[in-house]
Amino acid sequence: MHAPQTQRPAAKKSRKTFWLKQLHMWHWMSSAISLIGLVLFAVTGFTLNHAADIEGTPTIVEKRAQMPSAVLAKLGADPAGGKGRLPAPVATWVEDHFPVKASGEAEWSADEVYLPAPRPGGDAWVAIDRATGAVTSEVTDRGWISYLNDLHKGRNSGGEWSLFIDIFAFACLVFAITGLFLLWLHSAKRKSTWPLVGAGLVLPAAIAIIFIH
């Protein structure tokens, strides 16, 4: 007669144990995936917030080279709209002689082809004289702090880094959601849980409402 009553608490405890195991598993997996990224983004959050105070001195390096006439001839006619990628032989030659990636879109005019090559933590460009084949390059390096700051913002970092940020953001979301459920499951024994969670919401909201206009 009393078997169903004893089975219900046991079944409830079994379900709780199952979800605890699942939440702990996903929590530690997502934390492992996002750990290094969280450290990087936390540090660069600080450096970005104080960018004016810790800005480094840029280093600018100029370089010149002469493009062979056979390669110069591969430039061909202007692309439609005056913008387009360098032909493969020209791009390969540029990358062999200058520390830039020549896969971006160049700006074409009657006199020259100008290839901007922005990068995290710096900038670069290559200009090709269409008449003489003289090639000029300038590379600006703003230091490793600027490099990390640009990675934080995803600035000029390429599609692969953009994909990493998406994966990292999803892992952080899983980490946060599973952490919230774990807090809920353990909150009965930890009375300060919800006041602390509430403070994490109220504090930034109050600062935004009161001080940001």
N, C-alpha and C positions, 0 to 999 in steps of 0.2 A: 504493500500500500504506500510506503514511504519512498520507494525507489525513484519515482519520477522527480520528487523534490530534491533528492540527493544528486540526481543526474544533472539537474539544471545548473547548480553552482559549479559542478565539475566541468560541464560543457562551456559555461561562461569563462571559467578560468583557463580552459584549453584554448578558447578563441583569443583571449587576451595574450596568452603566451605566444600563440602563433603570430599575432600582429606585432608584438614586441620584437620577436625575432626578425620579422620582415623589415620593420622600421629600423632596427639597429643595423641590419645588413645594408640597406639602401643608404642609411645615414653615413656609415663608415666608408662605403664605396664612393659616394659622392664627395665626401670630405677628402678622401685620398686623391681623387681626380682633380679637385679644385684647390688643394692645399697650396701648391707653389704659385698658382695664379692669384689666389687670395693675398698671399704675401706680396707679390708683385704689385697688385692693384692697390693694396693698402699703402705701401711705401710710395708709389707714384701718386696716390691721392694726396699724400702729405706734400710731396715735391711740387705738384701742380698748384696746390693751395698757396704755396710760398714761392712760386716760380720767379717772381720779381726779386726775391731776396737771394736766390741761389743760382741765378742765371750765369752761365759760363761765358767765356770769351770765344767767339767763333774762330775757327781756323780755316783759311781759304787757300786752296791750292789751284793754280792755273797750269794748264798743259797745252802744248801745241803739237800738231803732227801734219804731215802732208799725205793726203789720200791719193793713192795711185789712180791714174787716169782711167784704167780699166774698171776700177770699182766706182769711180765717180760717174762713169757713163751709165751705171746701173740705176742711178736715181730716176732717170726717165722723166716723163712729163709730170706736171703738178697734179695731185689728186683733186677730186671734186671738192669744192669748198675751201681749198687751201690748207686742209689738214688731212693727215693720214700717216700710217706707219711707214718706217723706212723699209725699202726692199731688203730681203734676207741677206744678200751679200754685203750690203752697206751696213746693216745692223751688226753683222758678225765682225766686220772690220772695226767698227766703233767700239764694240765691247772688248776686242782684242787689244786696243790701244789706249782705252780710257776706262777708269774704274766706275762705269755707269752701266745700267741696264738700258738697252736700246729698243725695248719692246713696246714703249709707250707711243702715243700719238705725237707726231712732229708738226710744226707749223712751217708751211712752204710759202716762199715769196720768190720774186724774180731773181733776187741776188743770193739768197741763202736758204738753207733749211735749218731751222732752230728746233732742237729736241730738248724739252724740259724733262728732267729726271729727278723729281723730288724723292726724298727718302726719309725714313724716321731719323730724327736727330740731325737733320741737315738738308741740304739742297744741292742740286747739280744741274748743269746744262751743257749741251754740245751744239756748236754752230758750225755748219759746213758751208764754205764759200762755193757756190755752184760754178763759178767761172774758173777759179784757180785750184780748187780742191784743198785749200788751206782749212784746217779744222782746229777750232779752239774749244777748250773745255775749262769749266770752273766748278770745283767741288767745295762745298762749305760743310764743315763738321762743327756742330754746336756742343759736342760732348755727350757722354754716356747718360747723364741725367735727362737731357733733352731727348735722347734716343728712347729711354724708358717711358718718358712722358708721352711721346708720340705713339708708342705701342699701347699705352693706356687708352689713348683717344682713337686708336686704329687709323692714325693719319699716315697716308702713303705707305701702308704696310702690306698691301697685296691681298689677294683673295684667300690665300692659305691662312693668314693671320686672322682675317675676318671670320673664317670658318671656325678657327680655334676659339675666338671670342664667343661665338654662338654656342659651341659645345660647353665652354666654361660657364657661360651664363645659365645654361640649362642645368649643369651639375650643381651650381650654387642654389638654383631654385629648388632642386630636389633636396639638397642639404638643409635649406631653410624650412621647407614644408615638413620633412620627416622630423626635423628638430622640434617644430611646433607640436606635432602629434606626440612626440616623446615627452615634451613638457606637460602636455595635457594628461598623458597616462600616469606621470609621476607627480602631478601637482597636488594630489591629496596628501602626500607626505612632505611637500615642500611649499609651505604657505606663502613664501615670498615670490613664487613663480609668476603669478599674474600681475602683481604690482610692478615687478621688474619689466615684464613684457609691455604693460601699459605705459611705463615710463619711456620705453624705447620708441613708442608711438607718439606720446604727448610732447616729449621734449623737442624733437625736430619740428613737429607741427606748430608748437608755440613759438619757436624761434622764427619760423617762416612767416607766421601770421603777424607777430609783433614787430619784428625787426627788418623784414624784407618787404620793400614797397616798390 
